[in-house]
Amino acid sequence: MRAVICSEPGGIDVLKVGDRPEPTAADGEVVVDVAATAVNRADLMQRQGHYDPPPGASDVLGLECSGVISSVADDVDGWRPGDQVCALLAGGGYAEKVAVPAGQLLPIPAGVDLTTAAGLPEIACTVWANVFMAAGLRPDETLLVHGGSGGIGTMAIQLAKTLGARVFTTAGSEEKLARCRELGADVAISYRDDDFVDVVRRETDGGVDVILDNMGAAYLSRNVDALARNGRLVIIGLQGGTKAELNIATLLRKRGAVMATSLRGRPLEEKAAIVASVREHVWPLVEQGHIRPIVHTVLPLDDAREAHRILESGEQIGKVLLTP
């Protein structure tokens, strides 16, 4: 089968389309003929040599896909060849076929086409697991999501707003800020022109209850400053570095919590539980039209370099998809 090969760490030029053996369904797995996959920042980190796949996972990039099941292991119930699905992956999405643990499969939501559905599993599972399952955002609370125009940001804005929260977000251009407002953001902050801590203090009575952060070190102390009492900061990315100093006294005074989580390396049973919860709580909202998958562009697999360039430039709003 054709797959995007990344034989050594480096820039976008190390991405090449080559041949790989077709996967087979081990116990508990199905094989999916890939209709589309999505490009995530974790793919960029893996290409650069900073994010190795978990033990046993494919070294082919790609953490989500959509497609049609072509084979099913004997011990798998509830799925059969011909079913259209989308899936959360530990790797392998940039290919014509991929083996997937059955617990990480989701049906295509009604009203969403097969290609577009490729951009849903990673962001839906990330936002639901972190903002709602871990941080426990409630309808009467306030969320700040950094990078509101990206895949995770567009999902977080829509989901939190639909479930009754007040939503703050940051973005880097007027076009992106306007799109965040269209998706439901109550307060959209330019991180180039404004200090989000000052805006939060001005617009709230003491801070925000939950922050979803993809920056890491660069925003750590300011995020804590922006928290309300009993606030929860969830760190899911390191775009702003890995090391920072934190005034623990501020955190203690606010009785705040700082959590750092990742999705890819979790045990299969944890990922299956997250996927099941997303299917129960998030998929109905997608099917009812409250949440829309936002796609920036769809490119052929041969244009994986261009897809990575787009993501690295930050010009996209929503997801970048690849089709084999």
C-alpha positions as CSV (number, residue, x, y, z in Angstrom):
1,M,0.0,0.0,0.0
2,R,1.0,3.6,-0.4
3,A,2.0,5.6,2.7
4,V,3.8,8.7,3.7
5,I,7.3,7.7,4.9
6,C,9.3,9.8,7.3
7,S,12.7,8.0,7.4
8,E,14.6,10.5,9.4
9,P,13.8,13.6,11.5
10,G,13.8,16.9,9.7
11,G,11.8,19.5,7.7
12,I,9.0,18.9,5.3
13,D,11.4,17.5,2.7
14,V,11.8,14.3,4.6
15,L,8.2,13.3,3.9
16,K,8.0,10.9,1.0
17,V,5.3,8.6,-0.4
18,G,6.4,5.0,-0.6
19,D,5.3,1.4,-0.2
20,R,4.5,-0.3,3.1
21,P,3.1,-3.8,3.8
22,E,-0.7,-3.8,4.2
23,P,-1.8,-4.2,7.9
24,T,-3.8,-7.2,9.1
25,A,-6.3,-7.2,11.9
26,A,-4.8,-8.6,15.1
27,D,-7.1,-9.6,18.0
28,G,-9.5,-6.8,18.9
29,E,-8.8,-4.9,15.7
30,V,-10.3,-4.0,12.3
31,V,-8.6,-2.9,9.1
32,V,-9.9,0.4,7.6
33,D,-9.5,1.4,4.0
34,V,-8.6,5.0,4.5
35,A,-10.8,7.7,2.8
36,A,-9.1,10.6,4.6
37,T,-6.7,11.4,7.4
38,A,-6.0,14.7,9.2
39,V,-2.8,16.6,9.9
40,N,-2.2,17.4,13.6
41,R,0.6,19.2,15.4
42,A,1.7,15.9,16.9
43,D,2.5,14.8,13.3
44,L,4.8,17.8,12.9
45,M,6.6,17.0,16.2
46,Q,7.0,13.4,15.2
47,R,8.5,14.4,11.8
48,Q,10.9,16.7,13.6
49,G,12.0,13.9,15.9
50,H,10.4,15.1,19.1
51,Y,7.4,12.7,19.5
52,D,8.0,9.0,19.0
53,P,5.1,6.7,18.6
54,P,4.0,4.6,21.6
55,P,5.5,1.1,21.7
56,G,3.8,-1.2,19.1
57,A,2.2,1.7,17.2
58,S,2.9,2.3,13.5
59,D,5.7,4.8,12.7
60,V,3.6,6.2,9.8
61,L,2.2,9.6,10.7
62,G,-1.5,10.2,11.3
63,L,-3.6,10.1,14.5
64,E,-7.1,9.9,13.0
65,C,-8.8,8.8,9.9
66,S,-12.1,8.0,8.2
67,G,-12.9,5.1,5.9
68,V,-14.6,1.8,5.3
69,I,-13.9,-1.4,7.3
70,S,-12.4,-4.0,5.0
71,S,-11.7,-6.8,7.6
72,V,-12.5,-7.6,11.2
73,A,-10.8,-9.9,13.7
74,D,-12.8,-12.9,14.9
75,D,-13.2,-11.5,18.4
76,V,-14.6,-8.1,17.4
77,D,-18.3,-7.6,17.8
78,G,-20.5,-4.7,16.6
79,W,-18.5,-3.9,13.5
80,R,-18.4,-5.6,10.1
81,P,-16.8,-5.1,6.7
82,G,-18.4,-2.3,4.7
83,D,-19.2,-0.1,7.8
84,Q,-18.2,3.5,7.3
85,V,-16.2,4.7,10.3
86,C,-13.8,7.3,11.7
87,A,-11.2,6.4,14.2
88,L,-8.7,7.6,16.8
89,L,-5.3,6.2,16.0
90,A,-1.9,5.9,17.7
91,G,-0.3,6.2,14.2
92,G,-0.7,5.0,10.7
93,G,-3.3,7.4,9.2
94,Y,-1.2,8.7,6.3
95,A,-1.7,5.5,4.3
96,E,-4.2,3.6,2.2
97,K,-5.0,1.2,5.0
98,V,-4.7,1.1,8.8
99,A,-5.3,-1.4,11.6
100,V,-7.4,0.1,14.4
101,P,-8.4,-1.2,17.9
102,A,-12.2,-1.7,17.7
103,G,-12.7,0.4,20.8
104,Q,-11.3,3.5,19.0
105,L,-13.9,3.4,16.2
106,L,-16.8,5.8,15.8
107,P,-19.6,5.7,13.3
108,I,-19.8,8.6,10.8
109,P,-22.2,11.1,12.3
110,A,-25.3,11.7,10.4
111,G,-25.0,14.8,8.2
112,V,-21.2,14.6,7.9
113,D,-19.5,13.3,4.8
114,L,-16.9,10.5,4.9
115,T,-13.9,12.7,4.1
116,T,-14.8,15.5,6.5
117,A,-15.3,13.0,9.3
118,A,-11.6,12.3,9.3
119,G,-11.0,15.6,11.1
120,L,-13.3,14.8,14.1
121,P,-11.9,11.9,16.3
122,E,-8.7,13.5,17.6
123,I,-10.2,16.9,18.4
124,A,-13.5,15.6,19.8
125,C,-11.7,13.1,22.0
126,T,-9.0,15.7,23.1
127,V,-11.5,18.4,24.0
128,W,-14.0,16.1,25.7
129,A,-11.4,14.2,27.7
130,N,-9.6,17.3,28.9
131,V,-12.2,20.1,29.2
132,F,-15.1,18.0,30.4
133,M,-13.9,14.6,31.8
134,A,-10.7,15.9,33.5
135,A,-11.4,19.6,34.2
136,G,-15.2,19.1,34.7
137,L,-16.3,22.3,33.0
138,R,-19.9,23.1,34.0
139,P,-22.6,25.0,32.1
140,D,-22.3,28.0,34.4
141,E,-18.5,28.3,34.2
142,T,-16.0,30.1,31.9
143,L,-13.5,28.5,29.5
144,L,-10.4,30.1,28.0
145,V,-9.1,28.1,25.0
146,H,-5.8,29.2,23.4
147,G,-5.5,29.0,19.6
148,G,-9.2,29.1,19.0
149,S,-8.9,28.9,15.2
150,G,-7.1,25.6,15.1
151,G,-8.7,22.2,15.0
152,I,-8.9,21.8,18.8
153,G,-9.9,25.4,19.3
154,T,-12.8,25.3,16.9
155,M,-14.1,22.2,18.6
156,A,-13.6,23.5,22.1
157,I,-15.4,26.8,21.3
158,Q,-18.4,25.1,19.8
159,L,-18.7,22.3,22.4
160,A,-18.3,24.5,25.4
161,K,-20.7,27.1,24.1
162,T,-23.3,24.5,23.1
163,L,-23.2,23.0,26.7
164,G,-23.7,26.4,28.3
165,A,-20.3,27.8,29.2
166,R,-19.0,31.3,28.5
167,V,-16.1,31.1,26.1
168,F,-12.9,33.2,25.8
169,T,-10.3,32.4,23.2
170,T,-7.1,33.8,21.7
171,A,-6.1,34.0,18.0
172,G,-3.6,35.9,15.9
173,S,-5.5,37.8,13.2
174,E,-8.7,39.7,12.7
175,E,-9.9,37.0,10.3
176,K,-9.3,34.3,12.9
177,L,-10.9,36.3,15.7
178,A,-14.0,36.9,13.6
179,R,-14.3,33.2,12.8
180,C,-14.0,32.3,16.5
181,R,-16.8,34.7,17.3
182,E,-18.9,33.1,14.5
183,L,-18.3,29.7,16.2
184,G,-19.6,31.0,19.5
185,A,-16.7,32.7,21.4
186,D,-18.0,35.4,23.7
187,V,-14.7,37.1,24.0
188,A,-12.0,36.8,21.3
189,I,-8.5,38.1,22.2
190,S,-5.7,39.0,19.8
191,Y,-2.6,37.5,21.4
192,R,-0.5,39.8,19.2
193,D,-2.1,43.0,20.4
194,D,-3.6,42.3,23.9
195,D,-2.6,40.6,27.1
196,F,-5.2,37.9,27.7
197,V,-4.7,38.1,31.5
198,D,-5.8,41.8,31.4
199,V,-8.8,41.0,29.2
200,V,-9.9,38.1,31.5
201,R,-9.6,40.3,34.6
202,R,-11.6,43.0,32.9
203,E,-14.3,40.7,31.6
204,T,-14.8,38.4,34.6
205,D,-15.2,38.5,38.3
206,G,-11.9,36.9,39.3
207,G,-10.9,34.9,36.3
208,V,-11.8,31.9,34.2
209,D,-12.7,28.5,35.6
210,V,-11.0,26.3,33.0
211,I,-8.1,27.0,30.6
212,L,-7.2,24.6,27.7
213,D,-3.6,25.4,26.8
214,N,-1.4,24.3,23.9
215,M,1.5,26.6,24.6
216,G,3.1,25.1,27.8
217,A,6.0,27.0,29.4
218,A,5.5,30.3,27.7
219,Y,2.0,30.7,29.1
220,L,2.2,28.9,32.4
221,S,2.5,31.7,34.9
222,R,0.0,33.9,33.0
223,N,-2.5,31.1,32.7
224,V,-2.4,30.7,36.5
225,D,-2.8,34.5,36.9
226,A,-5.9,34.2,34.7
227,L,-7.5,31.4,36.7
228,A,-10.5,32.0,39.0
229,R,-10.5,30.5,42.5
230,N,-10.8,26.7,42.2
231,G,-9.8,27.1,38.5
232,R,-8.3,24.3,36.4
233,L,-5.5,24.6,33.9
234,V,-5.1,21.8,31.4
235,I,-1.9,21.7,29.4
236,I,-2.0,19.7,26.2
237,G,0.8,21.1,24.1
238,L,4.3,22.5,24.2
239,Q,4.4,25.0,21.4
240,G,5.8,27.6,23.8
241,G,8.5,25.4,25.3
242,T,8.9,22.9,28.1
243,K,10.4,24.7,31.1
244,A,9.0,27.6,33.2
245,E,8.9,29.0,36.7
246,L,5.7,29.1,38.6
247,N,4.7,31.1,41.7
248,I,3.2,28.4,43.8
249,A,1.8,31.0,46.2
250,T,-0.5,32.2,43.5
251,L,-1.7,28.7,42.7
252,L,-2.3,28.1,46.4
253,R,-4.1,31.3,46.9
254,K,-6.4,30.4,44.1
255,R,-6.7,26.8,45.1
256,G,-6.0,26.0,41.5
257,A,-5.1,22.8,39.7
258,V,-2.6,22.3,36.9
259,M,-3.0,19.1,34.8
260,A,-0.9,18.0,31.9
261,T,-2.3,15.2,29.7
262,S,-1.8,13.5,26.4
263,L,-4.1,11.2,24.5
264,R,-1.9,9.1,22.1
265,G,0.0,7.1,24.7
266,R,-2.9,6.2,27.0
267,P,-3.7,2.5,27.5
268,L,-6.3,1.1,25.0
269,E,-9.0,0.7,27.7
270,E,-8.7,4.5,28.6
271,K,-8.9,5.5,24.9
272,A,-11.9,3.2,24.4
273,A,-13.6,4.8,27.4
274,I,-13.0,8.3,26.0
275,V,-14.2,7.3,22.6
276,A,-17.4,5.7,24.1
277,S,-18.1,8.9,26.1
278,V,-17.6,11.0,22.9
279,R,-20.0,8.8,21.0
280,E,-22.6,9.3,23.8
281,H,-22.2,13.0,24.5
282,V,-20.6,14.7,21.5
283,W,-21.9,12.8,18.5
284,P,-25.6,13.7,19.1
285,L,-24.6,17.4,19.1
286,V,-22.7,17.0,15.8
287,E,-25.7,15.2,14.3
288,Q,-28.1,17.9,15.5
289,G,-25.9,20.5,13.8
290,H,-24.8,22.3,17.0
291,I,-21.2,21.4,16.3
292,R,-19.7,21.5,12.8
293,P,-16.4,20.1,11.7
294,I,-14.3,23.0,10.3
295,V,-12.0,22.1,7.4
296,H,-9.5,24.5,6.0
297,T,-8.5,22.4,3.0
298,V,-8.3,18.9,1.6
299,L,-5.2,17.7,-0.2
300,P,-4.0,14.5,-1.8
301,L,-1.6,12.3,0.2
302,D,1.1,13.2,-2.3
303,D,0.9,16.8,-1.0
304,A,1.7,15.9,2.6
305,R,4.6,18.3,2.6
306,E,2.2,21.2,1.7
307,A,-0.2,20.1,4.4
308,H,2.7,20.3,7.0
309,R,3.7,23.7,5.6
310,I,0.2,25.0,6.1
311,L,0.1,23.8,9.7
312,E,3.5,25.1,10.5
313,S,2.7,28.6,9.0
314,G,-0.4,28.8,11.2
315,E,-2.5,30.1,8.3
316,Q,-5.2,27.5,8.6
317,I,-8.6,27.8,10.3
318,G,-9.8,24.4,11.3
319,K,-8.4,21.1,10.0
320,V,-6.1,20.1,7.1
321,L,-7.1,16.8,5.6
322,L,-5.2,14.3,3.3
323,T,-6.9,11.8,1.0
324,P,-5.1,8.7,-0.4
